[in-house]
Amino acid sequence: MPRIKFKPDNQVPYDKVPVQIKVLPGVRDKLKSVPNWQERLRQYINQLITENTQQNDEI
C-alpha cells in the first residue's frame, strides 16, 4: 500500500504545476534547513503579489 508523503494543510489544493527558480549554489541546502520553509515561502510570495497589486492600483 502506498504511503502518503505529503498532506497539505490548506483547504484549496495546490496548483499541479510548481513554480521553479534558479538559485546560487548552496542556497537549496540552506533553505531546506529552515523550519517550515515551504509554507513561509508561500506566504512571502502571496505578500509580494499583494504589495505589487496595491502599487499597481495606485498608478
mmCIF file as Biopython writes it, N, C-alpha, C and O atoms, coordinates in Angstrom:
data_model
#
loop_
_atom_site.group_PDB
_atom_site.id
_atom_site.type_symbol
_atom_site.label_atom_id
_atom_site.label_alt_id
_atom_site.label_comp_id
_atom_site.label_asym_id
_atom_site.label_entity_id
_atom_site.label_seq_id
_atom_site.pdbx_PDB_ins_code
_atom_site.Cartn_x
_atom_site.Cartn_y
_atom_site.Cartn_z
_atom_site.occupancy
_atom_site.B_iso_or_equiv
_atom_site.auth_seq_id
_atom_site.auth_asym_id
_atom_site.pdbx_PDB_model_num
ATOM 1   N N  . MET A ? 1  ? 0.846  -1.178 0.000   1.0 0.0 1  A 1 
ATOM 2   C CA . MET A ? 1  ? 0.000  0.000  0.000   1.0 0.0 1  A 1 
ATOM 3   C C  . MET A ? 1  ? 0.892  1.243  0.000   1.0 0.0 1  A 1 
ATOM 4   O O  . MET A ? 1  ? 1.822  1.326  0.803   1.0 0.0 1  A 1 
ATOM 5   N N  . PRO A ? 2  ? 0.626  2.217  -0.892  1.0 0.0 2  A 1 
ATOM 6   C CA . PRO A ? 2  ? 1.481  3.408  -0.953  1.0 0.0 2  A 1 
ATOM 7   C C  . PRO A ? 2  ? 1.337  4.272  0.294   1.0 0.0 2  A 1 
ATOM 8   O O  . PRO A ? 2  ? 0.255  4.416  0.863   1.0 0.0 2  A 1 
ATOM 9   N N  . ARG A ? 3  ? 2.448  4.829  0.687   1.0 0.0 3  A 1 
ATOM 10  C CA . ARG A ? 3  ? 2.481  5.691  1.862   1.0 0.0 3  A 1 
ATOM 11  C C  . ARG A ? 3  ? 2.266  7.140  1.435   1.0 0.0 3  A 1 
ATOM 12  O O  . ARG A ? 3  ? 2.863  7.575  0.450   1.0 0.0 3  A 1 
ATOM 13  N N  . ILE A ? 4  ? 1.450  7.885  2.133   1.0 0.0 4  A 1 
ATOM 14  C CA . ILE A ? 4  ? 1.212  9.293  1.824   1.0 0.0 4  A 1 
ATOM 15  C C  . ILE A ? 4  ? 2.425  10.090 2.291   1.0 0.0 4  A 1 
ATOM 16  O O  . ILE A ? 4  ? 2.765  10.093 3.474   1.0 0.0 4  A 1 
ATOM 17  N N  . LYS A ? 5  ? 3.075  10.767 1.338   1.0 0.0 5  A 1 
ATOM 18  C CA . LYS A ? 5  ? 4.281  11.528 1.664   1.0 0.0 5  A 1 
ATOM 19  C C  . LYS A ? 5  ? 3.972  12.982 1.997   1.0 0.0 5  A 1 
ATOM 20  O O  . LYS A ? 5  ? 4.707  13.619 2.752   1.0 0.0 5  A 1 
ATOM 21  N N  . PHE A ? 6  ? 2.888  13.506 1.437   1.0 0.0 6  A 1 
ATOM 22  C CA . PHE A ? 6  ? 2.586  14.924 1.619   1.0 0.0 6  A 1 
ATOM 23  C C  . PHE A ? 6  ? 1.104  15.104 1.843   1.0 0.0 6  A 1 
ATOM 24  O O  . PHE A ? 6  ? 0.284  14.582 1.088   1.0 0.0 6  A 1 
ATOM 25  N N  . LYS A ? 7  ? 0.761  15.841 2.876   1.0 0.0 7  A 1 
ATOM 26  C CA . LYS A ? 7  ? -0.635 16.163 3.146   1.0 0.0 7  A 1 
ATOM 27  C C  . LYS A ? 7  ? -0.722 17.673 3.361   1.0 0.0 7  A 1 
ATOM 28  O O  . LYS A ? 7  ? -0.221 18.179 4.365   1.0 0.0 7  A 1 
ATOM 29  N N  . PRO A ? 8  ? -1.355 18.403 2.429   1.0 0.0 8  A 1 
ATOM 30  C CA . PRO A ? 8  ? -1.425 19.862 2.553   1.0 0.0 8  A 1 
ATOM 31  C C  . PRO A ? 8  ? -2.300 20.281 3.732   1.0 0.0 8  A 1 
ATOM 32  O O  . PRO A ? 8  ? -3.244 19.584 4.104   1.0 0.0 8  A 1 
ATOM 33  N N  . ASP A ? 9  ? -1.969 21.425 4.305   1.0 0.0 9  A 1 
ATOM 34  C CA . ASP A ? 9  ? -2.711 21.964 5.443   1.0 0.0 9  A 1 
ATOM 35  C C  . ASP A ? 9  ? -3.880 22.838 5.014   1.0 0.0 9  A 1 
ATOM 36  O O  . ASP A ? 9  ? -4.786 23.102 5.805   1.0 0.0 9  A 1 
ATOM 37  N N  . ASN A ? 10 ? -3.863 23.283 3.772   1.0 0.0 10 A 1 
ATOM 38  C CA . ASN A ? 10 ? -4.882 24.228 3.331   1.0 0.0 10 A 1 
ATOM 39  C C  . ASN A ? 10 ? -6.125 23.523 2.784   1.0 0.0 10 A 1 
ATOM 40  O O  . ASN A ? 10 ? -6.104 22.321 2.521   1.0 0.0 10 A 1 
ATOM 41  N N  . GLN A ? 11 ? -7.195 24.280 2.619   1.0 0.0 11 A 1 
ATOM 42  C CA . GLN A ? 11 ? -8.453 23.739 2.120   1.0 0.0 11 A 1 
ATOM 43  C C  . GLN A ? 11 ? -8.470 23.654 0.591   1.0 0.0 11 A 1 
ATOM 44  O O  . GLN A ? 11 ? -9.138 22.790 0.023   1.0 0.0 11 A 1 
ATOM 45  N N  . VAL A ? 12 ? -7.739 24.544 -0.067  1.0 0.0 12 A 1 
ATOM 46  C CA . VAL A ? 12 ? -7.696 24.580 -1.526  1.0 0.0 12 A 1 
ATOM 47  C C  . VAL A ? 12 ? -6.466 23.803 -1.986  1.0 0.0 12 A 1 
ATOM 48  O O  . VAL A ? 12 ? -5.374 24.011 -1.457  1.0 0.0 12 A 1 
ATOM 49  N N  . PRO A ? 13 ? -6.626 22.915 -2.957  1.0 0.0 13 A 1 
ATOM 50  C CA . PRO A ? 13 ? -5.456 22.160 -3.424  1.0 0.0 13 A 1 
ATOM 51  C C  . PRO A ? 13 ? -4.443 23.080 -4.115  1.0 0.0 13 A 1 
ATOM 52  O O  . PRO A ? 13 ? -4.802 24.091 -4.719  1.0 0.0 13 A 1 
ATOM 53  N N  . TYR A ? 14 ? -3.196 22.705 -4.010  1.0 0.0 14 A 1 
ATOM 54  C CA . TYR A ? 14 ? -2.141 23.461 -4.677  1.0 0.0 14 A 1 
ATOM 55  C C  . TYR A ? 14 ? -2.202 23.236 -6.176  1.0 0.0 14 A 1 
ATOM 56  O O  . TYR A ? 14 ? -2.738 22.237 -6.655  1.0 0.0 14 A 1 
ATOM 57  N N  . ASP A ? 15 ? -1.639 24.189 -6.903  1.0 0.0 15 A 1 
ATOM 58  C CA . ASP A ? 15 ? -1.555 24.070 -8.356  1.0 0.0 15 A 1 
ATOM 59  C C  . ASP A ? 15 ? -0.700 22.859 -8.701  1.0 0.0 15 A 1 
ATOM 60  O O  . ASP A ? 15 ? 0.273  22.562 -8.008  1.0 0.0 15 A 1 
ATOM 61  N N  . LYS A ? 16 ? -1.061 22.161 -9.770  1.0 0.0 16 A 1 
ATOM 62  C CA . LYS A ? 16 ? -0.317 20.962 -10.161 1.0 0.0 16 A 1 
ATOM 63  C C  . LYS A ? 16 ? 1.030  21.295 -10.793 1.0 0.0 16 A 1 
ATOM 64  O O  . LYS A ? 16 ? 1.933  20.459 -10.817 1.0 0.0 16 A 1 
ATOM 65  N N  . VAL A ? 17 ? 1.163  22.513 -11.303 1.0 0.0 17 A 1 
ATOM 66  C CA . VAL A ? 17 ? 2.415  22.937 -11.931 1.0 0.0 17 A 1 
ATOM 67  C C  . VAL A ? 17 ? 3.200  23.768 -10.908 1.0 0.0 17 A 1 
ATOM 68  O O  . VAL A ? 17 ? 2.738  24.837 -10.509 1.0 0.0 17 A 1 
ATOM 69  N N  . PRO A ? 18 ? 4.377  23.299 -10.477 1.0 0.0 18 A 1 
ATOM 70  C CA . PRO A ? 18 ? 5.139  24.038 -9.465  1.0 0.0 18 A 1 
ATOM 71  C C  . PRO A ? 18 ? 5.843  25.269 -10.038 1.0 0.0 18 A 1 
ATOM 72  O O  . PRO A ? 18 ? 6.155  25.324 -11.227 1.0 0.0 18 A 1 
ATOM 73  N N  . VAL A ? 19 ? 6.084  26.241 -9.181  1.0 0.0 19 A 1 
ATOM 74  C CA . VAL A ? 19 ? 6.906  27.403 -9.527  1.0 0.0 19 A 1 
ATOM 75  C C  . VAL A ? 19 ? 8.351  27.004 -9.256  1.0 0.0 19 A 1 
ATOM 76  O O  . VAL A ? 19 ? 8.673  26.502 -8.179  1.0 0.0 19 A 1 
ATOM 77  N N  . GLN A ? 20 ? 9.209  27.228 -10.229 1.0 0.0 20 A 1 
ATOM 78  C CA . GLN A ? 20 ? 10.608 26.849 -10.063 1.0 0.0 20 A 1 
ATOM 79  C C  . GLN A ? 20 ? 11.494 28.060 -10.289 1.0 0.0 20 A 1 
ATOM 80  O O  . GLN A ? 20 ? 11.236 28.867 -11.182 1.0 0.0 20 A 1 
ATOM 81  N N  . ILE A ? 21 ? 12.543 28.188 -9.479  1.0 0.0 21 A 1 
ATOM 82  C CA . ILE A ? 21 ? 13.502 29.282 -9.637  1.0 0.0 21 A 1 
ATOM 83  C C  . ILE A ? 21 ? 14.919 28.727 -9.541  1.0 0.0 21 A 1 
ATOM 84  O O  . ILE A ? 21 ? 15.162 27.715 -8.884  1.0 0.0 21 A 1 
ATOM 85  N N  . LYS A ? 22 ? 15.837 29.400 -10.200 1.0 0.0 22 A 1 
ATOM 86  C CA . LYS A ? 22 ? 17.255 29.052 -10.104 1.0 0.0 22 A 1 
ATOM 87  C C  . LYS A ? 22 ? 17.856 29.854 -8.950  1.0 0.0 22 A 1 
ATOM 88  O O  . LYS A ? 22 ? 17.573 31.041 -8.794  1.0 0.0 22 A 1 
ATOM 89  N N  . VAL A ? 23 ? 18.675 29.202 -8.158  1.0 0.0 23 A 1 
ATOM 90  C CA . VAL A ? 23 ? 19.338 29.863 -7.032  1.0 0.0 23 A 1 
ATOM 91  C C  . VAL A ? 23 ? 20.844 29.610 -7.106  1.0 0.0 23 A 1 
ATOM 92  O O  . VAL A ? 23 ? 21.311 28.732 -7.832  1.0 0.0 23 A 1 
ATOM 93  N N  . LEU A ? 24 ? 21.574 30.389 -6.350  1.0 0.0 24 A 1 
ATOM 94  C CA . LEU A ? 24 ? 23.021 30.227 -6.309  1.0 0.0 24 A 1 
ATOM 95  C C  . LEU A ? 24 ? 23.386 28.902 -5.648  1.0 0.0 24 A 1 
ATOM 96  O O  . LEU A ? 24 ? 22.599 28.359 -4.872  1.0 0.0 24 A 1 
ATOM 97  N N  . PRO A ? 25 ? 24.565 28.382 -5.948  1.0 0.0 25 A 1 
ATOM 98  C CA . PRO A ? 25 ? 24.986 27.125 -5.318  1.0 0.0 25 A 1 
ATOM 99  C C  . PRO A ? 25 ? 24.952 27.218 -3.794  1.0 0.0 25 A 1 
ATOM 100 O O  . PRO A ? 25 ? 25.390 28.211 -3.213  1.0 0.0 25 A 1 
ATOM 101 N N  . GLY A ? 26 ? 24.437 26.191 -3.166  1.0 0.0 26 A 1 
ATOM 102 C CA . GLY A ? 26 ? 24.376 26.124 -1.708  1.0 0.0 26 A 1 
ATOM 103 C C  . GLY A ? 26 ? 23.085 26.645 -1.110  1.0 0.0 26 A 1 
ATOM 104 O O  . GLY A ? 26 ? 22.757 26.315 0.030   1.0 0.0 26 A 1 
ATOM 105 N N  . VAL A ? 27 ? 22.343 27.454 -1.857  1.0 0.0 27 A 1 
ATOM 106 C CA . VAL A ? 27 ? 21.117 28.049 -1.316  1.0 0.0 27 A 1 
ATOM 107 C C  . VAL A ? 27 ? 20.072 26.974 -1.053  1.0 0.0 27 A 1 
ATOM 108 O O  . VAL A ? 27 ? 19.374 27.026 -0.040  1.0 0.0 27 A 1 
ATOM 109 N N  . ARG A ? 28 ? 19.959 26.014 -1.938  1.0 0.0 28 A 1 
ATOM 110 C CA . ARG A ? 28 ? 18.950 24.951 -1.789  1.0 0.0 28 A 1 
ATOM 111 C C  . ARG A ? 28 ? 19.130 24.198 -0.471  1.0 0.0 28 A 1 
ATOM 112 O O  . ARG A ? 28 ? 18.162 23.970 0.255   1.0 0.0 28 A 1 
ATOM 113 N N  . ASP A ? 29 ? 20.347 23.820 -0.170  1.0 0.0 29 A 1 
ATOM 114 C CA . ASP A ? 29 ? 20.602 23.079 1.077   1.0 0.0 29 A 1 
ATOM 115 C C  . ASP A ? 29 ? 20.347 23.946 2.309   1.0 0.0 29 A 1 
ATOM 116 O O  . ASP A ? 29 ? 19.815 23.466 3.309   1.0 0.0 29 A 1 
ATOM 117 N N  . LYS A ? 30 ? 20.727 25.219 2.236   1.0 0.0 30 A 1 
ATOM 118 C CA . LYS A ? 30 ? 20.486 26.125 3.363   1.0 0.0 30 A 1 
ATOM 119 C C  . LYS A ? 30 ? 18.989 26.343 3.565   1.0 0.0 30 A 1 
ATOM 120 O O  . LYS A ? 30 ? 18.511 26.398 4.698   1.0 0.0 30 A 1 
ATOM 121 N N  . LEU A ? 31 ? 18.254 26.468 2.461   1.0 0.0 31 A 1 
ATOM 122 C CA . LEU A ? 31 ? 16.815 26.680 2.547   1.0 0.0 31 A 1 
ATOM 123 C C  . LEU A ? 31 ? 16.126 25.493 3.201   1.0 0.0 31 A 1 
ATOM 124 O O  . LEU A ? 31 ? 15.205 25.670 3.999   1.0 0.0 31 A 1 
ATOM 125 N N  . LYS A ? 32 ? 16.564 24.292 2.870   1.0 0.0 32 A 1 
ATOM 126 C CA . LYS A ? 32 ? 15.962 23.090 3.447   1.0 0.0 32 A 1 
ATOM 127 C C  . LYS A ? 32 ? 16.176 22.993 4.952   1.0 0.0 32 A 1 
ATOM 128 O O  . LYS A ? 32 ? 15.436 22.284 5.634   1.0 0.0 32 A 1 
ATOM 129 N N  . SER A ? 33 ? 17.170 23.690 5.476   1.0 0.0 33 A 1 
ATOM 130 C CA . SER A ? 33 ? 17.421 23.659 6.917   1.0 0.0 33 A 1 
ATOM 131 C C  . SER A ? 33 ? 16.531 24.642 7.676   1.0 0.0 33 A 1 
ATOM 132 O O  . SER A ? 33 ? 16.505 24.622 8.906   1.0 0.0 33 A 1 
ATOM 133 N N  . VAL A ? 34 ? 15.803 25.501 6.963   1.0 0.0 34 A 1 
ATOM 134 C CA . VAL A ? 34 ? 14.900 26.469 7.594   1.0 0.0 34 A 1 
ATOM 135 C C  . VAL A ? 34 ? 13.593 25.759 7.944   1.0 0.0 34 A 1 
ATOM 136 O O  . VAL A ? 34 ? 12.980 25.136 7.077   1.0 0.0 34 A 1 
ATOM 137 N N  . PRO A ? 35 ? 13.156 25.845 9.206   1.0 0.0 35 A 1 
ATOM 138 C CA . PRO A ? 35 ? 11.909 25.184 9.590   1.0 0.0 35 A 1 
ATOM 139 C C  . PRO A ? 35 ? 10.710 25.742 8.819   1.0 0.0 35 A 1 
ATOM 140 O O  . PRO A ? 35 ? 10.565 26.955 8.670   1.0 0.0 35 A 1 
ATOM 141 N N  . ASN A ? 36 ? 9.861  24.845 8.335   1.0 0.0 36 A 1 
ATOM 142 C CA . ASN A ? 36 ? 8.618  25.217 7.654   1.0 0.0 36 A 1 
ATOM 143 C C  . ASN A ? 36 ? 8.873  26.145 6.460   1.0 0.0 36 A 1 
ATOM 144 O O  . ASN A ? 36 ? 8.082  27.054 6.206   1.0 0.0 36 A 1 
ATOM 145 N N  . TRP A ? 37 ? 9.963  25.923 5.733   1.0 0.0 37 A 1 
ATOM 146 C CA . TRP A ? 37 ? 10.376 26.849 4.675   1.0 0.0 37 A 1 
ATOM 147 C C  . TRP A ? 37 ? 9.376  26.933 3.534   1.0 0.0 37 A 1 
ATOM 148 O O  . TRP A ? 37 ? 9.203  28.007 2.959   1.0 0.0 37 A 1 
ATOM 149 N N  . GLN A ? 38 ? 8.721  25.849 3.191   1.0 0.0 38 A 1 
ATOM 150 C CA . GLN A ? 38 ? 7.794  25.892 2.060   1.0 0.0 38 A 1 
ATOM 151 C C  . GLN A ? 38 ? 6.588  26.767 2.358   1.0 0.0 38 A 1 
ATOM 152 O O  . GLN A ? 38 ? 6.192  27.585 1.529   1.0 0.0 38 A 1 
ATOM 153 N N  . GLU A ? 39 ? 6.011  26.601 3.519   1.0 0.0 39 A 1 
ATOM 154 C CA . GLU A ? 39 ? 4.845  27.415 3.878   1.0 0.0 39 A 1 
ATOM 155 C C  . GLU A ? 39 ? 5.239  28.877 4.031   1.0 0.0 39 A 1 
ATOM 156 O O  . GLU A ? 39 ? 4.494  29.763 3.613   1.0 0.0 39 A 1 
ATOM 157 N N  . ARG A ? 40 ? 6.386  29.138 4.618   1.0 0.0 40 A 1 
ATOM 158 C CA . ARG A ? 40 ? 6.853  30.513 4.782   1.0 0.0 40 A 1 
ATOM 159 C C  . ARG A ? 40 ? 7.107  31.171 3.430   1.0 0.0 40 A 1 
ATOM 160 O O  . ARG A ? 40 ? 6.809  32.350 3.241   1.0 0.0 40 A 1 
ATOM 161 N N  . LEU A ? 41 ? 7.654  30.411 2.501   1.0 0.0 41 A 1 
ATOM 162 C CA . LEU A ? 41 ? 7.892  30.941 1.158   1.0 0.0 41 A 1 
ATOM 163 C C  . LEU A ? 41 ? 6.572  31.225 0.443   1.0 0.0 41 A 1 
ATOM 164 O O  . LEU A ? 41 ? 6.445  32.239 -0.242  1.0 0.0 41 A 1 
ATOM 165 N N  . ARG A ? 42 ? 5.595  30.339 0.598   1.0 0.0 42 A 1 
ATOM 166 C CA . ARG A ? 42 ? 4.269  30.574 0.001   1.0 0.0 42 A 1 
ATOM 167 C C  . ARG A ? 42 ? 3.653  31.866 0.549   1.0 0.0 42 A 1 
ATOM 168 O O  . ARG A ? 42 ? 3.083  32.652 -0.208  1.0 0.0 42 A 1 
ATOM 169 N N  . GLN A ? 43 ? 3.767  32.081 1.848   1.0 0.0 43 A 1 
ATOM 170 C CA . GLN A ? 43 ? 3.232  33.304 2.463   1.0 0.0 43 A 1 
ATOM 171 C C  . GLN A ? 43 ? 3.953  34.538 1.926   1.0 0.0 43 A 1 
ATOM 172 O O  . GLN A ? 43 ? 3.323  35.560 1.657   1.0 0.0 43 A 1 
ATOM 173 N N  . TYR A ? 44 ? 5.269  34.444 1.770   1.0 0.0 44 A 1 
ATOM 174 C CA . TYR A ? 44 ? 6.036  35.578 1.263   1.0 0.0 44 A 1 
ATOM 175 C C  . TYR A ? 44 ? 5.660  35.888 -0.186  1.0 0.0 44 A 1 
ATOM 176 O O  . TYR A ? 44 ? 5.556  37.055 -0.565  1.0 0.0 44 A 1 
ATOM 177 N N  . ILE A ? 45 ? 5.457  34.858 -0.986  1.0 0.0 45 A 1 
ATOM 178 C CA . ILE A ? 45 ? 5.044  35.064 -2.374  1.0 0.0 45 A 1 
ATOM 179 C C  . ILE A ? 45 ? 3.687  35.755 -2.420  1.0 0.0 45 A 1 
ATOM 180 O O  . ILE A ? 45 ? 3.487  36.674 -3.214  1.0 0.0 45 A 1 
ATOM 181 N N  . ASN A ? 46 ? 2.754  35.323 -1.579  1.0 0.0 46 A 1 
ATOM 182 C CA . ASN A ? 46 ? 1.438  35.972 -1.518  1.0 0.0 46 A 1 
ATOM 183 C C  . ASN A ? 46 ? 1.564  37.428 -1.100  1.0 0.0 46 A 1 
ATOM 184 O O  . ASN A ? 46 ? 0.844  38.284 -1.613  1.0 0.0 46 A 1 
ATOM 185 N N  . GLN A ? 47 ? 2.474  37.718 -0.170  1.0 0.0 47 A 1 
ATOM 186 C CA . GLN A ? 47 ? 2.716  39.089 0.272   1.0 0.0 47 A 1 
ATOM 187 C C  . GLN A ? 47 ? 3.254  39.931 -0.885  1.0 0.0 47 A 1 
ATOM 188 O O  . GLN A ? 47 ? 2.803  41.059 -1.083  1.0 0.0 47 A 1 
ATOM 189 N N  . LEU A ? 48 ? 4.209  39.404 -1.649  1.0 0.0 48 A 1 
ATOM 190 C CA . LEU A ? 48 ? 4.752  40.125 -2.795  1.0 0.0 48 A 1 
ATOM 191 C C  . LEU A ? 48 ? 3.666  40.442 -3.818  1.0 0.0 48 A 1 
ATOM 192 O O  . LEU A ? 48 ? 3.614  41.548 -4.356  1.0 0.0 48 A 1 
ATOM 193 N N  . ILE A ? 49 ? 2.807  39.476 -4.080  1.0 0.0 49 A 1 
ATOM 194 C CA . ILE A ? 49 ? 1.726  39.675 -5.036  1.0 0.0 49 A 1 
ATOM 195 C C  . ILE A ? 49 ? 0.772  40.755 -4.537  1.0 0.0 49 A 1 
ATOM 196 O O  . ILE A ? 49 ? 0.351  41.619 -5.306  1.0 0.0 49 A 1 
ATOM 197 N N  . THR A ? 50 ? 0.434  40.706 -3.261  1.0 0.0 50 A 1 
ATOM 198 C CA . THR A ? 50 ? -0.471 41.702 -2.680  1.0 0.0 50 A 1 
ATOM 199 C C  . THR A ? 50 ? 0.127  43.098 -2.760  1.0 0.0 50 A 1 
ATOM 200 O O  . THR A ? 50 ? -0.552 44.044 -3.159  1.0 0.0 50 A 1 
ATOM 201 N N  . GLU A ? 51 ? 1.388  43.230 -2.386  1.0 0.0 51 A 1 
ATOM 202 C CA . GLU A ? 51 ? 2.051  44.534 -2.436  1.0 0.0 51 A 1 
ATOM 203 C C  . GLU A ? 51 ? 2.124  45.057 -3.865  1.0 0.0 51 A 1 
ATOM 204 O O  . GLU A ? 51 ? 1.906  46.244 -4.104  1.0 0.0 51 A 1 
ATOM 205 N N  . ASN A ? 52 ? 2.426  44.187 -4.804  1.0 0.0 52 A 1 
ATOM 206 C CA . ASN A ? 52 ? 2.518  44.599 -6.201  1.0 0.0 52 A 1 
ATOM 207 C C  . ASN A ? 52 ? 1.152  45.027 -6.731  1.0 0.0 52 A 1 
ATOM 208 O O  . ASN A ? 52 ? 1.050  45.993 -7.487  1.0 0.0 52 A 1 
ATOM 209 N N  . THR A ? 53 ? 0.111  44.311 -6.335  1.0 0.0 53 A 1 
ATOM 210 C CA . THR A ? 53 ? -1.248 44.655 -6.768  1.0 0.0 53 A 1 
ATOM 211 C C  . THR A ? 53 ? -1.645 46.019 -6.220  1.0 0.0 53 A 1 
ATOM 212 O O  . THR A ? 53 ? -2.250 46.822 -6.930  1.0 0.0 53 A 1 
ATOM 213 N N  . GLN A ? 54 ? -1.308 46.285 -4.962  1.0 0.0 54 A 1 
ATOM 214 C CA . GLN A ? 54 ? -1.627 47.576 -4.353  1.0 0.0 54 A 1 
ATOM 215 C C  . GLN A ? 54 ? -0.874 48.717 -5.051  1.0 0.0 54 A 1 
ATOM 216 O O  . GLN A ? 54 ? -1.440 49.786 -5.277  1.0 0.0 54 A 1 
ATOM 217 N N  . GLN A ? 55 ? 0.392  48.492 -5.389  1.0 0.0 55 A 1 
ATOM 218 C CA . GLN A ? 55 ? 1.183  49.516 -6.078  1.0 0.0 55 A 1 
ATOM 219 C C  . GLN A ? 55 ? 0.615  49.793 -7.457  1.0 0.0 55 A 1 
ATOM 220 O O  . GLN A ? 55 ? 0.572  50.947 -7.884  1.0 0.0 55 A 1 
ATOM 221 N N  . ASN A ? 56 ? 0.182  48.764 -8.158  1.0 0.0 56 A 1 
ATOM 222 C CA . ASN A ? 56 ? -0.381 48.934 -9.489  1.0 0.0 56 A 1 
ATOM 223 C C  . ASN A ? 56 ? -1.718 49.667 -9.423  1.0 0.0 56 A 1 
ATOM 224 O O  . ASN A ? 56 ? -2.057 50.414 -10.341 1.0 0.0 56 A 1 
ATOM 225 N N  . ASP A ? 57 ? -2.482 49.462 -8.346  1.0 0.0 57 A 1 
ATOM 226 C CA . ASP A ? 57 ? -3.759 50.139 -8.192  1.0 0.0 57 A 1 
ATOM 227 C C  . ASP A ? 57 ? -3.561 51.643 -7.949  1.0 0.0 57 A 1 
ATOM 228 O O  . ASP A ? 57 ? -4.416 52.451 -8.311  1.0 0.0 57 A 1 
ATOM 229 N N  . GLU A ? 58 ? -2.433 52.011 -7.337  1.0 0.0 58 A 1 
ATOM 230 C CA . GLU A ? 58 ? -2.149 53.428 -7.035  1.0 0.0 58 A 1 
ATOM 231 C C  . GLU A ? 58 ? -1.735 54.198 -8.277  1.0 0.0 58 A 1 
ATOM 232 O O  . GLU A ? 58 ? -1.846 55.423 -8.313  1.0 0.0 58 A 1 
ATOM 233 N N  . ILE A ? 59 ? -1.261 53.494 -9.292  1.0 0.0 59 A 1 
ATOM 234 C CA . ILE A ? 59 ? -0.758 54.162 -10.513 1.0 0.0 59 A 1 
ATOM 235 C C  . ILE A ? 59 ? -1.888 54.590 -11.402 1.0 0.0 59 A 1 
ATOM 236 O O  . ILE A ? 59 ? -1.654 55.164 -12.465 1.0 0.0 59 A 1 
#
